[in-house]
Amino acid sequence: MNIVRTAMLLAFMTALFMGVGLLVGGKGGMMIALVIAVAMNFFSYWNSDRMVLSMYGAQEVDERTAPEYYGIVRDLAKNAGLPMPRVYVLNSEQPNAFATGRNPENAAVAASTGLLHALSYEEVAGVMAHELAHIQNRDTLTMTITATFAGAISMLANFAMFFGGSRDNNNPLGFVGILVTMIVAPFAAMLVQMAISRTREYSADRRGAEICGNPLWLASALKKIAMAAERVPNMSAERNPVTAHMFIINPLSGERMDNLFSTHPNTENRIAALEGLAQEMRQRSTEAVRPASPVRKSRSVPPTGWGRGGSEPPKGPWS
């Protein structure tokens, strides 16, 4: 059902983009919009992962530089039947994570230092399983293309401001068309982008819980991340809000409501769904989805005063 809904939303986005082109410049504008859409999709398909990782200054790690963190991703990828993605660390105190890449063979996962400091081994496993679920469901490509369309529609709206009033632009609706282009179309594009993101988060939560074998690991991680994200700003995300939907928890300030204006579902709703899944799995224990080779358990990271006047940060699964 999620795949069908997403396909419908993307089809609407494509039609909306071409419709904006029609309003801006008539049939010629519609064709130009189509060419721009194809070009932007081609570029984002091949370069989206590098663009996002560079935007956040992500550093690639391996088994030598981050053995526990890398080992978590390796074991989970094996459980999910996925190729090993590239593994990155973001230098950010806000606990968060995201996945990117055009397909499972060319994917990357990234976790912030804040997340790897604050969460236990099991909670990090739940988070990274969620990100691998996005890769397996090919959500990363879907969200990148949707964000590209939304940005392009806003760009066309700017064009309309300068060229929409021209007498020879073949705009079939005149001033009304300009208003629709400048106000309604970008707003509709924003709603579509957010709706796709919210739908995908629930699906990735469920699949991630299956990959790691315990829904409560992810539920506990979501609670900790959401609480910390309210207090710790992510300045890179604030400068690049178009990427907010990629994170496991919205990194931007001011998002609290589970409605069309939030890029993520309400965290409490997600936790409730995961707790329900855990109960389901207990009730049908003989049929429960378990990892082929369970992720080994390790120590939990003890609470410290780091970030509140403490001296050294704790050593988490990244060390």
N, C-alpha and C positions, 0 to 999 in steps of 0.2 A: 504493500500500500504506500509506504514512504517513497519508493522508487517512482510509482505512478504519479503521486502528488508532485514530486520534484520535477518530473518530466513536464507536467502540465504548467508548473510555475516557470520553468525555463522557456517553454514555448510562448507563454504570455509575455515574458521579458523580451524575447526576440521580436514579437509582433509590436510590442510597445516601443521598442527602439526604432523600428522601421516607421512606426506611426509618427513618432516625433520628427524623424527625418522628413516625412511627408508634410507635416505641419510647418516645418521650418522652410523647406524649399521645394514643395511639390513633388512630382515624380522623380525629378533629378535629385532632390534632397533625400528621398527614400533610397535611391540606388547608392548614393554616397554613404548613407548610414549603413547600408548592407555591407559595402566594401570595408568601412571602418570596423564593423563588427567582426567580419572575417579576419581582418588583419590583427585586431586586438586579441581575438581568441587564439590565433596561431601563436602570437608572441607570448601570451600568458600560458599556453599549453607547454611551451618549451622552457620558459624562464621563470615561472611563478615561484618555484621553490628557492632559487638563488636570490630572487628579488626580496622575498620576505625575510630569509635568513640574514641577508646583508643589512636589511633595514633595522634588524634588531641586534646586529653585531654578534651573531651567534658563532661560537667556536666549536669546531668538530672535535669529538673525543673518541677514544678507542679503548680496547681492553687494557692497554697499558696505563693510560692517563686517567681513566675512570672505571676501574674493574667492576665494582658492584653495580653501578648505574648501567653500564654497558651490558653486564651479565643479565640484568633484569629484562632489558629489551630483547636480547638474544633468545632467552628462554621463552618469553611470551610470543615472539615472532614464530618460533618453532611450534608452540602450542596452536597458534592460529593458522599454521601452514603458509606463512608469508615469507618472502625473501627478507634477509636482514636489511633493515633501513639504515641510512646514515644517522648517527646519533650526535646531537648538539646540546650545548649548555648556553643559556642566556644569562648574562650578568645583570640580574635584576633581583631586588629584595622581595618583590611581590611574588608569592608562590603561584605559578601558573605553568601551562604547557600547551603546545600545539603540534599539529602534524601538517606537512605540506608535501607537494610532489604530484606529478601528473598521473602516476599509476603505481601499483605496488612494487614494480621493478625499479622505479626511480623516485623513491620516497625518503622522507627524513622526519625524525621526531626531535622535538626540542623541549627541554625542561629548564626552568629558571633555577639559579642557585638558591633562591629563596625557598622554592619547593623542595629541593633536595636537602636543604638544611633542616626544614621543619617537619617533614613527614617521615613516618616509619618506612621500613623496607616494604612492608605489605601494602601500605597506602600508595607508595610510589608505583608499585606493581599495578595497582588498580587504575591509577592515572594513565600510565603508559599503555595498559591494555585498552583503555578508552581511545587513546590516540591511534593505536594500531587498528582498532575497529573502524575508525574514520578512513584509514588507508584501505582496508579490505573492502569497505563499502564504496570506495572511490568518491568519498565526500570532498576530499581536498580539491580535486579538479572541479567538481560542481560548484563549490563555494567560490573558487577563484574566478571562474567564468561569470558567475552571477555578480560578483563584486565589480568585475570589469565592465559588464553591461550597465550597472548602476552608475559607475563613474562616467561612462561614455554618454549616458543620457543627461547627466548633469552638464557635461561638456557641450552637448547640443543645445541645452537650455541657455547656456552662455552665448552660443552663436545666435540663438533666436533674439536675444536682447539687442545685438548689433545689426543683424541682417533681416530680422523678421518684418520690420516696417517698410522694407523696400518695395516699391511698386512692381518690380519685375521679377520677384522671387517665386511667383506662381503659388503662393500660399493660399490654399483653397478656403480657409476660414478667416483670413485677415487677422484683426486684432484679437478675436476670440481664440484663434489658433495659437497666437503668441502667448496668451495667458495660460492656456492649457499646457503648452510646452514648458513654460518657465516655472509653473507651480505644480500642476497635477501630475505630470509625467515623472519628474524626479521623486515626488512623494510616493507614487505608486511603485517605482523601482525600489525605493527604500523598503517598503512594506514587503515586497516579494523577497528581497535579500534576507530580511529578518525572519520571515516565515519559513524559508528553507533552512536557515540555521537552527531554529528552534525545533523543527521536525527531526533534523539529523541528530541533535544532541540526545534525545530520548533513545533513538535507535542505537547510537554508539554506546550509550550507557549500558544497555542490555547486552549487546554483543561483547563489550569490554568485560562485563561481569562473567560471561561465559568463558572468555579467553583466560582470565586469571583464576577462575574457579570459585570466587567468593565475592558476591555483590556487596557485602558489607565493607570490604577493603576500599572500594571506590566511594561508597556512601560516606565513610569516615573522612576520606580525603576531600570530598566535595565540601563537607561542613567546615573543615579547617581552612581550605583555600578561600571559600567565600567570606569567612570572617576576617581573614588577613587582607584580602583584596579591598575590603572596605576601609582599612586603615593605611595600607601601604600603596602609594600611587605607582603607576607604571607610565613614566613619562614618554617612553618610546611609543607605547600604544596611544597615549593621548595625542601625540603628534601625527599618528597614522591610524585614525579611528576606523578606516575602511577595513583594517585587518582584525578588528575586535572579535568578529564572529569565529575566527579560527581558534581562539583559546578555549580551554575547557571551562573556564569561568570568565565572564565578561570582565576584562581588565580596566574598563573605563569607570569613572565615578558617576554616581547619580542614577544607576539602573537598579530598580527594586521591584518592578511590577512584571507579572507574567501575562503580558499582552502583546499586541502587534508592535509596540514601540520598544521592545527589548530584544536584543540579539540572542539572548539565551532564555530558556525556561527558568522559572523560579527554582532556586536550589532546593528548597524544602520539598517541592513537588518531585524533583528528580530523586532525592533521598528516599521519599516515600515509595516511589516506584521500585527502587533498588531493594528496599526492605521487603516489599511485597514479593519481589522475585526471589529473595533469599528464603522466604517462607515457602514459596512454591517449590523451590529446589529441595528443601528439607522434606516436604510432603511426598515428593516423588523421588526419593533418594536413589532408588534403584535405576531410575532413568535419567538422573541428573547429568548435565554436561560437565565433565571433569577434564582438566588438562592432561595431555598425554604424558608429560613429565612435569609434575607439579613444581611451581616456582618455589625454591628453597626459602625457608623463613630465616630471618636474621634478626639481629637486635633492633629494637626500636630506638629512635633518636630521642634521648631524654630532653625534657624542657630545659632551656637555659635562659640567661638574661640577655642573649644576643639580640640587638635591635632595641633594647631598652636599657642601655648603659653597660651591658656586659662587655667583656674584653674580646675573647675569641669566639668565632662562630662554631657551632657544633659540627661534628663530622658525620655527614649523612651518607646515603647510598652512592653519592657521586665520588667519594674519596677512594 
